[in-house]
Amino acid sequence: MNRRFFAAILAAALIGSATVQSASGEDRFIVVQSTTSTQNSGLFDEILPEFQEKSGIEVRVVAVGTGQAIRNAANGDGDVLLVHSKPSEEKFVADGLGVSRADVMYNDFVIVGPDADPAGIAGGRDVIAALKAIAKGAAPFASRGDDSGTHKAELRLWKAADIDAGAESGSWYRETGSGMGATLNTGIGMDAYIMTDRATWIAFGNKGSHQILVEGDPRMFNQYGVILVSPKIHPHVKAEMAQTFIDWLLSREGQQAIAGYKVDGQQLFFPNANDGSS
Amino acid sequence: MDSFWSVLGGAFALVFALDPDLLEIIGLSMRVTLTAVLFACLIGLPLGAAVGAFRFPGRTLLAVILNALMGLPPVVVGLVVYLLLSASGPLGPLRLLYTPGAMIIAQMIIVMPIVAALTRQVVEDIDREYAEQFASLGVGALDRLLSLLWDARYSLLTVTLAGFGRAVAEVGAVLIVGGNINHVTRVMTTTIALETSKGNLQLALALGVILLLIAFSVNACVMALRASAVRAAYA
């Protein structure tokens, strides 16, 4: 009797593995390594179906921090890189890992904080002055601390303000080591100031009493770029389909799709592929 | 933030408005988890039984290792599987990264030690009762293993459910090797993590409630099967 029992288990296993096999197979897709801001804001859900309908190419998005996205792409685990940290992107291309880089769109960073505003930065346009006030008052500030594009931009601003925030890590400067959404959840929970991209903030569902306190500083400009992963280094890269996707993103049609995405009536990303500088 | 109770109330409202996307995610969750548990049992049950029933050098060490591996951090498993399956890794040519297959492998690695370690304990306890009988009848090693597994089947059902529980709730590993890709590798736990990071706490909690209900249903089904099997055995 027990032999029959084990034979049944074996049969079930074979059926199980057969269904797993049938799951792969389809090959008309590309993998895009991208950032949490583009996914969390809902942009991809809005524009990708349009591209897929037109081209028949499925776009699979892996949304992680910019640092991790670049590392994954460097390993060849993606066909396209769409992130927001221009210096890192240019290095990626210079190292031969990517074919070329093009501007796609931009939005901006903002500093959000609690209603109480202990550092008194509300209404300011000068982000450096705001960071100095936060550091001076030792007001809690939640940082991504995860090597993402937003984190790198934040570190550049601290440096411009001549403040060694890392030295205060654990006291008022708190590194969550997480994505934008998790950092917002944490920062809001401890009444901290947080630097976030505007798109994630507008689409975020758990704002608490936090609101935008500092915005409009040109230094908080947040440029997104797109790169084709080099098929020379990674021959399995689906260069043709990936290039079709990149061309579409940069085309009039793709740019209009990006501009057309709104949450609560507010445009989240501003296409700028044709402004030169690519 | 909304109060805890209003969030919970909203969660239940969502549970009863199942949409196709949600059903797809639930379906994939079940497929990945059940397949992973199945393969984990195929390896873990015989392995645990062998360690429990046979005497050989290094047996105690192996038992300790299996017990320790029950505490494998899923993120570490995810990272190792990622490095193996990455296009730059040794198994890159299989093109398994960011597919349900990769998620099954990761979960299998997490669940297998749990199944093996618990099976070892169960079988060791039964073997103590039967050791003399086996010896006097001159039962061969394979038959002895199969008899022990068969005799312990009801306890091993609970062992399997423990493995299922760990797999179905796991998020760290499947997030890394699956990539949480919409319609491809998005499962219940990664959806909950995503919605939490979007600040949609109500939706995240609702999905958590659904996941709990599914786990409850699977456990209830297994227990019902077991009860009818017991009745049949004594009828």
Contacts between the chains, C-beta under 8 A, distances in Angstrom:
chain1	res1	chain2	res2	distance
A	1	B	150	7.5
A	2	B	146	5.2
A	2	B	147	6.7
A	2	B	149	7.4
A	2	B	150	3.8
A	3	B	146	7.0
A	5	B	150	6.5
A	5	B	153	7.8
A	6	B	146	6.6
A	6	B	149	7.9
A	9	B	38	8.0
A	9	B	41	7.6
A	9	B	42	7.0
A	10	B	42	7.8
A	12	B	38	6.5
A	13	B	38	5.6
A	13	B	39	6.7
A	13	B	42	5.6
A	16	B	34	7.4
A	16	B	35	4.7
A	16	B	38	5.2
A	16	B	39	7.6
A	17	B	35	7.5
A	19	B	31	6.8
A	19	B	35	7.6
A	20	B	31	7.8
A	20	B	35	6.0
A	20	B	100	6.5
A	20	B	101	5.6
A	20	B	104	6.4
A	23	B	31	7.9
A	23	B	99	6.9
A	23	B	100	5.2
A	23	B	101	7.2
A	24	B	95	7.7
A	24	B	96	8.0
A	24	B	99	5.4
A	24	B	101	6.6
A	31	B	98	6.1
A	31	B	179	7.8
A	31	B	181	7.9
A	36	B	197	6.9
A	39	B	194	7.8
A	40	B	194	7.7
A	40	B	197	6.1
A	40	B	198	5.1
A	44	B	182	7.9
A	45	B	182	7.3
A	60	B	98	6.6
A	60	B	179	7.4
A	60	B	181	4.5
A	60	B	182	7.9
A	60	B	184	5.6
A	61	B	181	6.3
A	61	B	182	7.1
A	62	B	98	6.4
A	62	B	179	3.8
A	62	B	180	7.4
A	62	B	181	6.3
A	63	B	180	7.1
A	72	B	86	7.9
A	75	B	86	4.7
A	75	B	87	5.9
A	75	B	88	4.4
A	75	B	89	7.7
A	76	B	86	7.2
A	76	B	87	3.3
A	76	B	88	5.5
A	76	B	92	7.3
A	77	B	86	5.4
A	77	B	87	5.4
A	77	B	88	7.9
A	77	B	97	5.7
A	77	B	98	7.4
A	179	B	197	5.3
A	180	B	197	7.3
A	181	B	196	6.9
A	181	B	197	2.9
A	181	B	198	5.5
A	181	B	199	6.1
A	182	B	196	7.3
A	182	B	197	5.3
A	184	B	199	6.5
A	185	B	196	6.9
A	185	B	197	7.5
A	185	B	199	6.5
A	203	B	198	6.8
A	204	B	198	6.6
A	204	B	199	4.2
A	205	B	198	6.0
A	205	B	199	3.8
A	205	B	200	4.4
A	205	B	201	7.1
A	205	B	202	8.0
A	206	B	1	6.1
A	206	B	199	3.3
A	206	B	200	7.5
A	206	B	201	5.6
A	207	B	199	7.1
A	208	B	1	6.1
A	234	B	87	5.9
A	236	B	87	6.2
A	236	B	95	7.5
